[in-house]
């Protein structure tokens, strides 16, 4: 797709594993500070964030969702 748009130097990397590691680290951190987070924001915000991150982990672990890094140069 990037080459079709006129880019000739294209690097594409699957970063799904890295993204999953970051999500797991962030989930541990927010779950550890749950009470403080809810105090500063709300329980609804906490549940939305944690639920969204867990859903991303499920999708990316099953192959339904991938995360990529794309670097492209156009002359």
C-alpha positions, 0 to 999 in steps of 0.5 A, a space after each residue: 500500500 505504501 509503495 502504491 502511494 509512491 514510497 520507495 523505501 519501506 520498512 514494515 515490522 510486526 510489533 504485536 508482541 511488544 505492544 502486548 508486553 506494554 499492555 500487560 505492564 500497564 494493566 499491572 500498574 493501573 490495577 495496582 493503583 486502582 483505588 487511587 485512579 478511581 479517586 482521581 477519575 471514576 470507576 467507570 473510567 477505570 473499567 473502560 480503560 481496563 476493559 479496553 486494554 484487556 479486549 485489545 490483548 484478546 484480539 491481538 493474542 488471537 491474531 484478529 488485531 496486529 500492531 505494526 511499525 511502518 517507516 517509509 521515505 518518498 523521493 
